[in-house]
Amino acid sequence: MYDKKIFKSYKSKIPVVSVGNITSGGTGKTPFVVFLVKHFKKLGLNPLIISRGYKRKTKGQIVFNSKSEKKLEEVGDEPFLMSLICPETDIVINKNRKEAIQWAEKSQKKYDIILLDDAFQHRSVQRDFNILLINNNQNLSDCLPKGQLREPLKNIKRADCIVFTKSSSLGNIPNIITNSNIPIFKSTESFTLSDSDYQSGVAFCGIGDPNSFIKTLEGFSVKVLESIHFKDHQKYDDMSINKLESLLKRNNQRVFYTTQKDWVKLPDLFLKKYHGISVEMDIFIEDPDFKSLLMKKIH
């Protein structure tokens, strides 16, 4: 409908950069948005993040930052995590991106740049720079539910650039991508452990690419005694906590490893009872051409 001009996309008065997937998840969107926030902050710009707040328990628009004392359930796990990492950056929670942008245009805070989180499929808003993240370790041959594509791979044509994440090399890229003439970049990921004094324990996560989490632990020479992979955006309710406690008891362990995204959702009682170690991920692009292209597009 948008390609045929039946539906019109809103043109923002503020430059818009979109970060999104063509797969169901597991590309590192959240750390990539954080990377962009840090880049714009270094330039003295005031960025605003707009997110739908997936699986939040509230309705309507919410504007917050780390000082707002919002609960994770009110805003969603990924926006909540971004607020902790980027404490002075405002985040708007609204599934209606156009409405959120129109609010930002009228705001007295004067935002210089808008970052749309997970918006490749949301075409109601025009963007000045459309970034598509691809994890080349995922199944790029078929759409859901057989594969991991949200839409046919041919739709990469909407992207202004493609960034391959979580990929050790750029080998085995589908021809439809290499022949597209879309600029291609490769990200670099760095990981840190919140505690490096332990070398073994159980592990669990609820992310789009759980295998990459286990590989990261192996890279730190951590012996994973047993692991559980929950669904993406896992809610840690009584049932899931019981599973985790059984996992720890089965392996006679107090030590567990999980992702930063999962850590913020764990109950305080669970965190006090056991010794948790979180894996924190940073993502960046070393190629200076990326930032040159980015700044060219938004000016």
VEXSE-585071 format. One record per residue (C-alpha): residue in three letters; residue number from 1; x, y, z. Coordinates in steps of 0.001 Angstrom, whole numbers, m for minus. Last residue first. Layout:
BEGIN
<node res="ala" n="NUM" xx="X" yy="Y" zz="Z"/>
...
//
This chain:
BEGIN
<node res="his" n="299" xx="21675" yy="16990" zz="7300"/>
<node res="ile" n="298" xx="20352" yy="13603" zz="8368"/>
<node res="lys" n="297" xx="21618" yy="11612" zz="5391"/>
<node res="lys" n="296" xx="25114" yy="13107" zz="5337"/>
<node res="met" n="295" xx="25518" yy="12426" zz="9050"/>
<node res="leu" n="294" xx="24711" yy="8736" zz="8600"/>
<node res="leu" n="293" xx="26858" yy="8359" zz="5489"/>
<node res="ser" n="292" xx="29881" yy="9853" zz="7259"/>
<node res="lys" n="291" xx="29167" yy="7738" zz="10339"/>
<node res="phe" n="290" xx="29167" yy="4592" zz="8224"/>
<node res="asp" n="289" xx="32170" yy="5603" zz="6139"/>
<node res="pro" n="288" xx="34274" yy="5714" zz="9313"/>
<node res="asp" n="287" xx="34274" yy="1871" zz="9420"/>
<node res="glu" n="286" xx="34656" yy="923" zz="13103"/>
<node res="ile" n="285" xx="30988" yy="220" zz="13702"/>
<node res="phe" n="284" xx="29824" yy="m213" zz="17281"/>
<node res="ile" n="283" xx="28111" yy="m2661" zz="19630"/>
<node res="asp" n="282" xx="28362" yy="m3014" zz="23374"/>
<node res="met" n="281" xx="27066" yy="m6080" zz="25195"/>
<node res="glu" n="280" xx="26793" yy="m6755" zz="28915"/>
<node res="val" n="279" xx="26744" yy="m10319" zz="30201"/>
<node res="ser" n="278" xx="25235" yy="m10519" zz="33664"/>
<node res="ile" n="277" xx="26518" yy="m12544" zz="36589"/>
<node res="gly" n="276" xx="24094" yy="m13659" zz="39295"/>
<node res="his" n="275" xx="24916" yy="m15007" zz="42721"/>
<node res="tyr" n="274" xx="21753" yy="m16463" zz="44212"/>
<node res="lys" n="273" xx="19267" yy="m15555" zz="46969"/>
<node res="lys" n="272" xx="19555" yy="m11785" zz="46584"/>
<node res="leu" n="271" xx="18889" yy="m11879" zz="42832"/>
<node res="phe" n="270" xx="15911" yy="m14197" zz="43330"/>
<node res="leu" n="269" xx="14429" yy="m11944" zz="46000"/>
<node res="asp" n="268" xx="14911" yy="m8893" zz="43748"/>
<node res="pro" n="267" xx="12810" yy="m10464" zz="40987"/>
<node res="leu" n="266" xx="14529" yy="m10821" zz="37583"/>
<node res="lys" n="265" xx="13469" yy="m8449" zz="34795"/>
<node res="val" n="264" xx="16607" yy="m6247" zz="34772"/>
<node res="trp" n="263" xx="18801" yy="m9352" zz="34469"/>
<node res="asp" n="262" xx="17080" yy="m10609" zz="31314"/>
<node res="lys" n="261" xx="18195" yy="m7657" zz="29172"/>
<node res="gln" n="260" xx="21652" yy="m7692" zz="30785"/>
<node res="thr" n="259" xx="21999" yy="m11289" zz="29700"/>
<node res="thr" n="258" xx="22259" yy="m14282" zz="32038"/>
<node res="tyr" n="257" xx="24821" yy="m16255" zz="34016"/>
<node res="phe" n="256" xx="24064" yy="m18169" zz="37209"/>
<node res="val" n="255" xx="26024" yy="m18997" zz="40345"/>
<node res="arg" n="254" xx="24406" yy="m20613" zz="43391"/>
<node res="gln" n="253" xx="24900" yy="m24127" zz="42066"/>
<node res="asn" n="252" xx="24236" yy="m27741" zz="43019"/>
<node res="asn" n="251" xx="23536" yy="m28543" zz="39362"/>
<node res="arg" n="250" xx="20000" yy="m29781" zz="39936"/>
<node res="lys" n="249" xx="19473" yy="m27055" zz="42536"/>
<node res="leu" n="248" xx="20368" yy="m24311" zz="40064"/>
<node res="leu" n="247" xx="18108" yy="m25683" zz="37332"/>
<node res="ser" n="246" xx="15288" yy="m26292" zz="39813"/>
<node res="glu" n="245" xx="15615" yy="m22656" zz="40942"/>
<node res="leu" n="244" xx="15467" yy="m21560" zz="37328"/>
<node res="lys" n="243" xx="12345" yy="m23587" zz="36595"/>
<node res="asn" n="242" xx="10694" yy="m22209" zz="39749"/>
<node res="ile" n="241" xx="11562" yy="m18695" zz="38529"/>
<node res="ser" n="240" xx="9827" yy="m19488" zz="35217"/>
<node res="met" n="239" xx="6629" yy="m20572" zz="36971"/>
<node res="asp" n="238" xx="6624" yy="m17720" zz="39493"/>
<node res="asp" n="237" xx="6953" yy="m15073" zz="36777"/>
<node res="tyr" n="236" xx="10082" yy="m14020" zz="34916"/>
<node res="lys" n="235" xx="8546" yy="m12584" zz="31761"/>
<node res="gln" n="234" xx="10479" yy="m13659" zz="28681"/>
<node res="his" n="233" xx="10988" yy="m10972" zz="26036"/>
<node res="asp" n="232" xx="12294" yy="m13610" zz="23575"/>
<node res="lys" n="231" xx="11316" yy="m17175" zz="24490"/>
<node res="phe" n="230" xx="13289" yy="m18983" zz="27171"/>
<node res="his" n="229" xx="16549" yy="m20846" zz="26589"/>
<node res="ile" n="228" xx="17672" yy="m22861" zz="29594"/>
<node res="ser" n="227" xx="21283" yy="m23845" zz="30222"/>
<node res="glu" n="226" xx="23350" yy="m26497" zz="31959"/>
<node res="leu" n="225" xx="26881" yy="m26714" zz="33342"/>
<node res="val" n="224" xx="28143" yy="m23769" zz="31275"/>
<node res="lys" n="223" xx="31907" yy="m23715" zz="31786"/>
<node res="val" n="222" xx="32988" yy="m20112" zz="31279"/>
<node res="ser" n="221" xx="36073" yy="m19741" zz="29105"/>
<node res="phe" n="220" xx="35132" yy="m16094" zz="28370"/>
<node res="gly" n="219" xx="34548" yy="m17024" zz="24733"/>
<node res="glu" n="218" xx="32391" yy="m19897" zz="25958"/>
<node res="leu" n="217" xx="30184" yy="m17307" zz="27639"/>
<node res="thr" n="216" xx="29860" yy="m15439" zz="24342"/>
<node res="lys" n="215" xx="29022" yy="m18670" zz="22519"/>
<node res="ile" n="214" xx="26183" yy="m19278" zz="24997"/>
<node res="phe" n="213" xx="24785" yy="m15807" zz="24333"/>
<node res="ser" n="212" xx="25122" yy="m16227" zz="20559"/>
<node res="asn" n="211" xx="23060" yy="m19412" zz="20793"/>
<node res="pro" n="210" xx="20223" yy="m17525" zz="22497"/>
<node res="asp" n="209" xx="19480" yy="m15344" zz="19432"/>
<node res="gly" n="208" xx="16102" yy="m13638" zz="19951"/>
<node res="ile" n="207" xx="16501" yy="m13270" zz="23708"/>
<node res="gly" n="206" xx="15167" yy="m14952" zz="26851"/>
<node res="cys" n="205" xx="18290" yy="m16131" zz="28622"/>
<node res="phe" n="204" xx="19652" yy="m18818" zz="30906"/>
<node res="ala" n="203" xx="22986" yy="m20040" zz="32218"/>
<node res="val" n="202" xx="24254" yy="m22395" zz="34908"/>
<node res="gly" n="201" xx="27640" yy="m21942" zz="36518"/>
<node res="ser" n="200" xx="31361" yy="m22023" zz="35846"/>
<node res="gln" n="199" xx="34425" yy="m19756" zz="35720"/>
<node res="tyr" n="198" xx="33807" yy="m17319" zz="38579"/>
<node res="asp" n="197" xx="35771" yy="m14201" zz="39540"/>
<node res="ser" n="196" xx="34856" yy="m12319" zz="36348"/>
<node res="asp" n="195" xx="31824" yy="m10460" zz="37719"/>
<node res="ser" n="194" xx="29656" yy="m8059" zz="35662"/>
<node res="leu" n="193" xx="30979" yy="m9810" zz="32568"/>
<node res="thr" n="192" xx="31934" yy="m7708" zz="29560"/>
<node res="phe" n="191" xx="31216" yy="m8085" zz="25865"/>
<node res="ser" n="190" xx="32366" yy="m6285" zz="22738"/>
<node res="glu" n="189" xx="30566" yy="m6427" zz="19407"/>
<node res="thr" n="188" xx="31883" yy="m5097" zz="16117"/>
<node res="ser" n="187" xx="29463" yy="m4196" zz="13369"/>
<node res="lys" n="186" xx="29832" yy="m4948" zz="9693"/>
<node res="phe" n="185" xx="28761" yy="m2509" zz="7008"/>
<node res="ile" n="184" xx="26969" yy="m2822" zz="3684"/>
<node res="pro" n="183" xx="25940" yy="76" zz="1443"/>
<node res="ile" n="182" xx="22944" yy="m961" zz="m714"/>
<node res="asn" n="181" xx="23971" yy="m1824" zz="m4270"/>
<node res="ser" n="180" xx="21486" yy="m4752" zz="m4124"/>
<node res="asn" n="179" xx="23716" yy="m7434" zz="m5634"/>
<node res="thr" n="178" xx="25339" yy="m8388" zz="m2316"/>
<node res="ile" n="177" xx="21916" yy="m8556" zz="m637"/>
<node res="ile" n="176" xx="20035" yy="m10628" zz="m3235"/>
<node res="asn" n="175" xx="23141" yy="m12775" zz="m3508"/>
<node res="pro" n="174" xx="22691" yy="m14054" zz="52"/>
<node res="ile" n="173" xx="25753" yy="m13401" zz="2242"/>
<node res="asn" n="172" xx="27795" yy="m16563" zz="2699"/>
<node res="gly" n="171" xx="30872" yy="m14734" zz="4002"/>
<node res="leu" n="170" xx="30760" yy="m11373" zz="5741"/>
<node res="ser" n="169" xx="32814" yy="m12554" zz="8685"/>
<node res="ser" n="168" xx="32521" yy="m13185" zz="12424"/>
<node res="ser" n="167" xx="28867" yy="m12177" zz="12303"/>
<node res="lys" n="166" xx="26991" yy="m10957" zz="15388"/>
<node res="thr" n="165" xx="25763" yy="m7970" zz="13402"/>
<node res="phe" n="164" xx="25641" yy="m7267" zz="9680"/>
<node res="val" n="163" xx="24637" yy="m3665" zz="9055"/>
<node res="ile" n="162" xx="22639" yy="m2855" zz="5930"/>
<node res="cys" n="161" xx="22286" yy="690" zz="4633"/>
<node res="asp" n="160" xx="19616" yy="2953" zz="3203"/>
<node res="ala" n="159" xx="17076" yy="155" zz="3589"/>
<node res="arg" n="158" xx="13824" yy="m29" zz="1593"/>
<node res="lys" n="157" xx="15437" yy="m2386" zz="m932"/>
<node res="ile" n="156" xx="15781" yy="m4927" zz="1892"/>
<node res="asn" n="155" xx="12264" yy="m5861" zz="820"/>
<node res="lys" n="154" xx="13646" yy="m8640" zz="m1401"/>
<node res="leu" n="153" xx="14267" yy="m10652" zz="1774"/>
<node res="pro" n="152" xx="10553" yy="m11414" zz="2056"/>
<node res="glu" n="151" xx="8926" yy="m10350" zz="5350"/>
<node res="arg" n="150" xx="9319" yy="m11166" zz="9035"/>
<node res="leu" n="149" xx="12114" yy="m13593" zz="8159"/>
<node res="gln" n="148" xx="13012" yy="m16249" zz="10722"/>
<node res="gly" n="147" xx="12238" yy="m19454" zz="8843"/>
<node res="lys" n="146" xx="9352" yy="m21911" zz="8748"/>
<node res="pro" n="145" xx="7066" yy="m19735" zz="10892"/>
<node res="leu" n="144" xx="7936" yy="m17167" zz="9646"/>
<node res="cys" n="143" xx="9510" yy="m16336" zz="6306"/>
<node res="asp" n="142" xx="12127" yy="m18498" zz="4650"/>
<node res="ser" n="141" xx="15689" yy="m18313" zz="3383"/>
<node res="leu" n="140" xx="17288" yy="m15885" zz="5841"/>
<node res="asn" n="139" xx="17672" yy="m18470" zz="8609"/>
<node res="gln" n="138" xx="19876" yy="m16736" zz="11191"/>
<node res="asn" n="137" xx="23653" yy="m16704" zz="11456"/>
<node res="asn" n="136" xx="23824" yy="m13711" zz="9116"/>
<node res="asn" n="135" xx="22306" yy="m11488" zz="11791"/>
<node res="ile" n="134" xx="20933" yy="m8551" zz="9824"/>
<node res="leu" n="133" xx="20374" yy="m4970" zz="10975"/>
<node res="leu" n="132" xx="18587" yy="m2595" zz="8600"/>
<node res="ile" n="131" xx="19243" yy="1124" zz="9003"/>
<node res="asn" n="130" xx="16819" yy="3569" zz="7359"/>
<node res="phe" n="129" xx="18217" yy="7105" zz="7289"/>
<node res="asp" n="128" xx="16024" yy="10139" zz="6662"/>
<node res="arg" n="127" xx="12890" yy="8303" zz="7719"/>
<node res="gln" n="126" xx="9328" yy="8669" zz="6555"/>
<node res="val" n="125" xx="6659" yy="7639" zz="9062"/>
<node res="ser" n="124" xx="3682" yy="5324" zz="8515"/>
<node res="arg" n="123" xx="6121" yy="2692" zz="7294"/>
<node res="his" n="122" xx="6416" yy="486" zz="10345"/>
<node res="gln" n="121" xx="8161" yy="m2679" zz="9096"/>
<node res="phe" n="120" xx="11691" yy="m1316" zz="9594"/>
<node res="ala" n="119" xx="10657" yy="288" zz="12899"/>
<node res="asp" n="118" xx="12437" yy="m1616" zz="15661"/>
<node res="asp" n="117" xx="13482" yy="1516" zz="17590"/>
<node res="leu" n="116" xx="12925" yy="4825" zz="15824"/>
<node res="leu" n="115" xx="15675" yy="7276" zz="16738"/>
<node res="ile" n="114" xx="14673" yy="10942" zz="16489"/>
<node res="ile" n="113" xx="17289" yy="13669" zz="16148"/>
<node res="asp" n="112" xx="17704" yy="17244" zz="17361"/>
<node res="tyr" n="111" xx="15063" yy="17264" zz="20109"/>
<node res="lys" n="110" xx="13919" yy="20694" zz="21245"/>
<node res="lys" n="109" xx="12878" yy="20227" zz="24886"/>
<node res="gln" n="108" xx="9835" yy="22478" zz="24439"/>
<node res="ser" n="107" xx="7990" yy="19648" zz="22729"/>
<node res="lys" n="106" xx="5882" yy="20451" zz="19662"/>
<node res="glu" n="105" xx="7932" yy="18386" zz="17199"/>
<node res="ala" n="104" xx="8255" yy="15623" zz="19800"/>
<node res="trp" n="103" xx="4462" yy="15296" zz="20087"/>
<node res="gln" n="102" xx="4198" yy="15011" zz="16292"/>
<node res="ile" n="101" xx="6878" yy="12323" zz="16422"/>
<node res="ala" n="100" xx="4948" yy="10287" zz="19001"/>
<node res="glu" n="99" xx="1721" yy="10520" zz="16990"/>
<node res="lys" n="98" xx="3511" yy="9362" zz="13835"/>
<node res="arg" n="97" xx="5146" yy="6474" zz="15699"/>
<node res="asn" n="96" xx="1813" yy="5090" zz="16925"/>
<node res="lys" n="95" xx="3016" yy="2184" zz="19084"/>
<node res="asn" n="94" xx="3909" yy="4788" zz="21719"/>
<node res="ile" n="93" xx="6606" yy="4758" zz="24376"/>
<node res="val" n="92" xx="8721" yy="7901" zz="24121"/>
<node res="ile" n="91" xx="12258" yy="7767" zz="25498"/>
<node res="asp" n="90" xx="14230" yy="10738" zz="26794"/>
<node res="thr" n="89" xx="18007" yy="10402" zz="27060"/>
<node res="glu" n="88" xx="19730" yy="11426" zz="30294"/>
<node res="pro" n="87" xx="20130" yy="7905" zz="31682"/>
<node res="cys" n="86" xx="21428" yy="6188" zz="28519"/>
<node res="ile" n="85" xx="22323" yy="2737" zz="29895"/>
<node res="leu" n="84" xx="19466" yy="2651" zz="32413"/>
<node res="ser" n="83" xx="16969" yy="4184" zz="29975"/>
<node res="met" n="82" xx="17990" yy="1660" zz="27318"/>
<node res="leu" n="81" xx="17173" yy="m1185" zz="29719"/>
<node res="phe" n="80" xx="13681" yy="189" zz="30351"/>
<node res="pro" n="79" xx="13138" yy="689" zz="26613"/>
<node res="glu" n="78" xx="14110" yy="m2986" zz="26055"/>
<node res="asp" n="77" xx="12011" yy="m4472" zz="28869"/>
<node res="gly" n="76" xx="8699" yy="m2708" zz="28287"/>
<node res="val" n="75" xx="7416" yy="696" zz="29469"/>
<node res="glu" n="74" xx="5031" yy="163" zz="32374"/>
<node res="glu" n="73" xx="6161" yy="m3355" zz="33280"/>
<node res="leu" n="72" xx="9753" yy="m2109" zz="33648"/>
<node res="lys" n="71" xx="8688" yy="386" zz="36293"/>
<node res="lys" n="70" xx="9016" yy="4114" zz="35730"/>
<node res="glu" n="69" xx="11129" yy="6084" zz="38180"/>
<node res="ser" n="68" xx="11177" yy="9165" zz="35931"/>
<node res="lys" n="67" xx="14892" yy="9814" zz="36492"/>
<node res="ser" n="66" xx="15947" yy="7052" zz="34099"/>
<node res="asn" n="65" xx="14010" yy="8668" zz="31260"/>
<node res="phe" n="64" xx="10320" yy="8924" zz="30436"/>
<node res="val" n="63" xx="7580" yy="9858" zz="27999"/>
<node res="ile" n="62" xx="4552" yy="7551" zz="28040"/>
<node res="gln" n="61" xx="1889" yy="7478" zz="25334"/>
<node res="gly" n="60" xx="m1270" yy="5434" zz="25701"/>
<node res="lys" n="59" xx="m1676" yy="2052" zz="27304"/>
<node res="thr" n="58" xx="149" yy="243" zz="30097"/>
<node res="lys" n="57" xx="1139" yy="m3382" zz="30666"/>
<node res="arg" n="56" xx="4194" yy="m3334" zz="28409"/>
<node res="lys" n="55" xx="4646" yy="m6306" zz="26079"/>
<node res="tyr" n="54" xx="6602" yy="m4349" zz="23422"/>
<node res="gly" n="53" xx="7223" yy="m733" zz="24350"/>
<node res="arg" n="52" xx="6465" yy="700" zz="20900"/>
<node res="ser" n="51" xx="9719" yy="2637" zz="20904"/>
<node res="ile" n="50" xx="10718" yy="6229" zz="20137"/>
<node res="ile" n="49" xx="14176" yy="7359" zz="21240"/>
<node res="leu" n="48" xx="14945" yy="11092" zz="21360"/>
<node res="pro" n="47" xx="18389" yy="12492" zz="20580"/>
<node res="asn" n="46" xx="19807" yy="15792" zz="21880"/>
<node res="leu" n="45" xx="22929" yy="16685" zz="19897"/>
<node res="gly" n="44" xx="26301" yy="17755" zz="21320"/>
<node res="leu" n="43" xx="28273" yy="15666" zz="18833"/>
<node res="lys" n="42" xx="29236" yy="13241" zz="21593"/>
<node res="lys" n="41" xx="25520" yy="12869" zz="22367"/>
<node res="phe" n="40" xx="24862" yy="11880" zz="18753"/>
<node res="his" n="39" xx="27381" yy="9035" zz="18907"/>
<node res="lys" n="38" xx="26219" yy="7867" zz="22351"/>
<node res="val" n="37" xx="22618" yy="7691" zz="21135"/>
<node res="leu" n="36" xx="23715" yy="5798" zz="18025"/>
<node res="phe" n="35" xx="25556" yy="3151" zz="20062"/>
<node res="val" n="34" xx="22526" yy="2852" zz="22387"/>
<node res="val" n="33" xx="20339" yy="2194" zz="19330"/>
<node res="phe" n="32" xx="22817" yy="m531" zz="18357"/>
<node res="pro" n="31" xx="22751" yy="m2010" zz="21870"/>
<node res="thr" n="30" xx="18940" yy="m2329" zz="21602"/>
<node res="lys" n="29" xx="18832" yy="m3621" zz="18031"/>
<node res="gly" n="28" xx="21260" yy="m6488" zz="18630"/>
<node res="thr" n="27" xx="20237" yy="m8758" zz="15746"/>
<node res="gly" n="26" xx="18308" yy="m11420" zz="17668"/>
<node res="gly" n="25" xx="14836" yy="m10602" zz="16434"/>
<node res="ser" n="24" xx="12059" yy="m11880" zz="14155"/>
<node res="thr" n="23" xx="13996" yy="m11130" zz="10975"/>
<node res="ile" n="22" xx="13899" yy="m8078" zz="8682"/>
<node res="asn" n="21" xx="15202" yy="m6053" zz="11546"/>
<node res="gly" n="20" xx="15141" yy="m2384" zz="12508"/>
<node res="val" n="19" xx="16868" yy="873" zz="13326"/>
<node res="ser" n="18" xx="15233" yy="4045" zz="12006"/>
<node res="val" n="17" xx="16851" yy="7474" zz="11896"/>
<node res="val" n="16" xx="14549" yy="10502" zz="11738"/>
<node res="pro" n="15" xx="15545" yy="14145" zz="11252"/>
<node res="ile" n="14" xx="13028" yy="16493" zz="12971"/>
<node res="lys" n="13" xx="10266" yy="18152" zz="10897"/>
<node res="ser" n="12" xx="8894" yy="14664" zz="10335"/>
<node res="lys" n="11" xx="7379" yy="13567" zz="7033"/>
<node res="tyr" n="10" xx="4352" yy="11309" zz="7584"/>
<node res="ser" n="9" xx="3985" yy="8375" zz="5243"/>
<node res="lys" n="8" xx="1088" yy="8234" zz="2816"/>
<node res="phe" n="7" xx="m1023" yy="5140" zz="2145"/>
<node res="ile" n="6" xx="m2215" yy="4457" zz="m1406"/>
<node res="lys" n="5" xx="1234" yy="5494" zz="m2686"/>
<node res="lys" n="4" xx="1679" yy="2134" zz="m4451"/>
<node res="asp" n="3" xx="4763" yy="1357" zz="m2344"/>
<node res="tyr" n="2" xx="2849" yy="2393" zz="802"/>
<node res="met" n="1" xx="0" yy="0" zz="0"/>
//
